[in-house]
Amino acid sequence: MLILHCPNCGVDADETELAPGGEAHLTREGPGSSDEEFEQYLFLRENPRGVHFERWRHAMGCGKWFHAARCTTTMEVFGTYPAQTSEPPQEIRDRISDRRPGWRWRELS
């Protein structure tokens, strides 16, 4: 069972208390974007085998959104952090790099 720490209320919640929200750290496109940019925002998502950054909502708790870094193959959780963060904290990236040598965070545009 997946257990994530909610950084907002401090509770360790299992997956039955959480609601998934998809990929984290997307570049959101609006009215001024091209058709290709808007298509990419709406439909094209990373679906990696391995390290993935996701949005979760503590639905049966505080109700707030947060981000989680986890491995999609082993369910290993590297850490959670507030949703208002624009990229993963350095400590979580370092933890992932220690456990997955050669892993690198993508460059955000």
Backbone bond lengths (Angstrom), bond angles and torsions (degrees), N, CA, C in turn:
res aa  C-N    CA-C-N  psi(-1)  N-CA   C-N-CA  omega(-1)  CA-C   N-CA-C  phi
1 M - - - 1.440 - - 1.525 109.29 -
2 L 1.300 116.06 138.73 1.457 122.43 179.04 1.521 109.41 -79.40
3 I 1.329 116.28 126.34 1.462 122.00 176.21 1.517 107.53 -123.59
4 L 1.336 115.61 124.09 1.465 121.79 -179.54 1.520 109.76 -120.51
5 H 1.317 116.50 143.50 1.462 123.19 177.13 1.522 108.51 -86.99
6 C 1.319 117.82 121.26 1.465 121.14 177.23 1.529 108.04 -79.50
7 P 1.341 117.86 114.76 1.461 119.82 -178.63 1.529 112.83 -72.54
8 N 1.319 117.26 -10.96 1.460 120.46 -179.17 1.526 112.65 -83.26
9 C 1.339 116.54 -46.66 1.470 119.59 -177.93 1.524 113.20 -110.34
10 G 1.347 117.37 -7.90 1.457 121.29 175.95 1.510 115.55 82.71
11 V 1.326 118.54 11.10 1.463 122.79 -177.92 1.527 110.38 -92.51
12 D 1.336 116.31 140.16 1.458 121.48 170.08 1.524 106.65 -87.17
13 A 1.323 116.77 110.02 1.464 121.98 -173.55 1.520 110.54 -110.37
14 D 1.338 116.10 138.43 1.456 118.62 175.32 1.533 108.91 -85.16
15 E 1.314 115.64 169.42 1.459 120.70 -171.49 1.522 114.00 -61.81
16 T 1.331 118.18 -19.51 1.467 119.44 178.15 1.528 112.22 -73.37
17 E 1.330 117.31 -17.39 1.463 122.05 178.60 1.524 112.22 -94.91
18 L 1.325 116.87 -3.81 1.463 121.86 -172.02 1.526 111.31 -115.05
19 A 1.321 115.14 156.04 1.466 121.70 174.42 1.521 108.03 -123.29
20 P 1.348 118.23 124.66 1.463 120.27 -179.53 1.522 111.43 -72.28
21 G 1.327 115.73 147.32 1.457 120.48 -178.97 1.512 113.79 -126.42
22 G 1.324 117.47 11.66 1.467 120.07 177.05 1.511 113.30 87.19
23 E 1.308 114.02 -164.85 1.463 122.15 -175.78 1.530 111.70 -67.28
24 A 1.306 115.36 140.12 1.469 121.63 177.22 1.530 110.27 -92.64
25 H 1.300 115.65 163.48 1.463 123.92 173.90 1.524 113.58 62.08
26 L 1.308 116.32 43.24 1.464 120.85 175.73 1.526 109.89 -83.18
27 T 1.314 116.10 149.18 1.459 120.40 170.46 1.517 106.53 -86.08
28 R 1.297 116.23 113.26 1.468 120.85 -176.13 1.519 109.84 -83.23
29 E 1.309 115.59 130.97 1.465 121.85 -178.94 1.527 109.13 -107.15
30 G 1.313 115.36 143.80 1.461 120.02 -178.11 1.512 112.85 -124.92
31 P 1.337 116.55 -155.91 1.462 121.99 -174.70 1.535 114.93 -58.78
32 G 1.317 118.24 -29.52 1.461 120.54 -178.00 1.506 114.66 -86.34
33 S 1.319 118.53 5.68 1.456 121.10 -176.18 1.523 111.43 -87.46
34 S 1.312 114.73 161.44 1.466 120.13 176.88 1.525 109.03 -77.25
35 D 1.322 116.34 166.89 1.463 120.74 177.38 1.523 111.34 -60.84
36 E 1.340 117.32 -38.70 1.453 121.70 -179.74 1.529 110.83 -66.67
37 E 1.339 117.39 -42.56 1.460 120.71 179.12 1.528 110.93 -64.35
38 F 1.335 116.19 -42.31 1.458 120.38 -179.28 1.529 111.01 -68.45
39 E 1.336 116.76 -37.74 1.459 120.26 176.21 1.524 110.70 -61.78
40 Q 1.338 116.39 -43.83 1.453 120.29 179.69 1.529 110.39 -62.33
41 Y 1.332 117.17 -42.36 1.459 120.64 178.95 1.538 111.43 -63.09
42 L 1.315 116.96 -43.28 1.466 120.63 -176.00 1.529 114.22 -74.71
43 F 1.323 116.54 -41.03 1.459 119.17 -166.82 1.528 116.78 -116.73
44 L 1.309 118.82 -29.05 1.463 120.46 -172.43 1.522 110.55 -94.94
45 R 1.304 115.71 115.90 1.459 121.72 -179.12 1.520 109.35 -127.91
46 E 1.333 113.78 150.94 1.456 118.26 172.11 1.524 106.45 -72.69
47 N 1.283 116.38 143.41 1.455 121.39 175.50 1.526 106.94 -140.87
48 P 1.340 114.97 64.14 1.456 118.62 -170.92 1.519 113.39 -74.81
49 R 1.296 113.33 154.12 1.451 120.23 167.90 1.519 104.15 -94.17
50 G 1.306 115.90 106.50 1.459 120.56 -176.33 1.514 110.95 129.25
51 V 1.324 116.69 -140.74 1.466 122.27 -175.05 1.526 110.52 -65.00
52 H 1.331 115.20 131.79 1.465 121.31 -179.08 1.526 108.75 -145.53
53 F 1.328 115.63 145.23 1.460 122.09 178.14 1.522 108.14 -110.45
54 E 1.329 115.75 124.64 1.460 120.79 -172.64 1.524 111.28 -128.84
55 R 1.349 114.37 158.85 1.462 121.90 172.97 1.525 108.04 -99.62
56 W 1.318 115.92 138.74 1.458 122.06 177.21 1.522 109.13 -136.92
57 R 1.324 116.01 149.95 1.460 121.08 175.44 1.518 108.02 -119.75
58 H 1.323 115.61 132.74 1.462 121.30 178.08 1.534 107.43 -79.84
59 A 1.327 115.56 73.59 1.464 123.19 -170.43 1.526 113.48 -61.62
60 M 1.320 117.88 -40.13 1.465 120.76 -177.47 1.526 111.51 -98.78
61 G 1.319 115.44 21.59 1.464 120.74 179.48 1.516 109.22 -134.28
62 C 1.322 115.87 -118.54 1.465 120.75 -176.56 1.526 112.75 -74.66
63 G 1.341 117.69 -16.02 1.457 121.13 177.99 1.518 115.02 81.37
64 K 1.320 118.03 3.20 1.466 121.25 -176.04 1.528 112.06 -93.37
65 W 1.332 114.08 155.07 1.459 122.24 178.78 1.520 110.44 -85.77
66 F 1.342 115.65 149.72 1.456 122.09 172.76 1.523 108.53 -152.22
67 H 1.325 116.15 170.04 1.466 122.12 178.53 1.524 109.45 -108.69
68 A 1.312 115.24 149.73 1.466 121.35 176.81 1.525 109.29 -133.24
69 A 1.319 115.75 141.07 1.466 122.29 173.45 1.517 105.94 -108.73
70 R 1.347 116.25 122.98 1.455 119.67 -178.94 1.518 110.03 -149.49
71 C 1.314 115.03 167.29 1.459 121.85 176.51 1.523 107.89 -97.61
72 T 1.323 116.90 126.37 1.461 120.75 -177.30 1.527 113.11 -74.75
73 T 1.316 118.09 -17.21 1.464 119.87 -179.80 1.524 112.93 -92.55
74 T 1.336 117.11 -35.73 1.464 120.16 -176.39 1.522 113.22 -107.06
75 M 1.345 117.93 -9.47 1.472 124.04 -175.90 1.530 112.35 66.93
76 E 1.330 117.75 12.09 1.462 121.30 177.49 1.528 108.77 -66.87
77 V 1.314 116.76 131.16 1.466 122.04 179.15 1.521 107.95 -100.51
78 F 1.338 116.23 125.21 1.459 121.54 -179.67 1.523 111.57 -90.85
79 G 1.323 116.80 -21.75 1.454 120.32 177.94 1.516 112.18 156.31
80 T 1.314 114.97 166.63 1.459 122.20 176.67 1.514 108.62 -128.61
81 Y 1.330 116.39 157.69 1.457 121.04 -178.42 1.525 108.90 -159.10
82 P 1.341 117.75 161.24 1.468 120.86 -174.98 1.534 113.16 -59.95
83 A 1.305 115.70 148.89 1.466 121.70 -178.43 1.522 112.69 -67.87
84 Q 1.299 118.17 -20.42 1.468 120.98 -178.57 1.528 112.58 -77.11
85 T 1.314 117.62 -0.03 1.454 123.21 -179.80 1.529 109.29 -82.70
86 S 1.332 117.39 130.15 1.467 120.97 -174.95 1.530 113.80 -79.45
87 E 1.324 117.14 -19.42 1.459 121.17 175.13 1.522 108.25 -153.11
88 P 1.322 117.79 161.76 1.465 119.81 -177.41 1.527 111.61 -59.88
89 P 1.328 117.62 139.76 1.465 120.51 176.59 1.521 111.19 -59.26
90 Q 1.315 115.98 150.26 1.462 121.59 -177.33 1.524 111.78 -58.65
91 E 1.328 117.95 -37.03 1.471 120.06 -178.98 1.531 111.53 -63.19
92 I 1.316 117.55 -35.73 1.471 120.14 177.67 1.526 110.26 -72.70
93 R 1.342 116.91 -41.17 1.472 119.37 176.74 1.524 111.05 -61.77
94 D 1.340 116.88 -38.82 1.466 120.30 177.59 1.526 111.06 -65.89
95 R 1.332 117.07 -40.59 1.464 121.36 178.86 1.527 110.30 -61.61
96 I 1.332 116.54 -41.87 1.467 120.26 178.70 1.523 110.23 -65.39
97 S 1.331 116.97 -44.88 1.470 121.15 -179.45 1.525 111.58 -61.84
98 D 1.346 117.02 -36.80 1.466 120.45 178.06 1.520 111.36 -64.80
99 R 1.335 116.45 -37.90 1.471 120.81 -176.64 1.524 112.91 -90.26
100 R 1.337 116.89 -21.12 1.468 122.03 -179.73 1.537 108.69 -130.22
101 P 1.336 117.60 78.35 1.473 120.30 -178.83 1.531 111.41 -53.55
102 G 1.311 115.95 136.88 1.458 120.94 179.73 1.518 113.94 92.00
103 W 1.336 117.47 -10.59 1.462 120.55 179.13 1.527 109.05 -72.92
104 R 1.343 115.54 140.51 1.463 120.41 177.50 1.517 109.63 -137.19
105 W 1.316 116.19 142.69 1.459 122.47 175.96 1.519 108.82 -73.18
106 R 1.316 117.04 136.28 1.457 121.23 -179.93 1.525 110.96 -65.52
107 E 1.294 115.20 155.05 1.461 120.59 176.30 1.521 109.62 -79.82
108 L 1.315 116.96 126.81 1.459 120.43 177.38 1.515 109.71 -87.55
109 S 1.330 116.00 141.08 1.462 119.03 178.29 1.508 110.07 -91.29
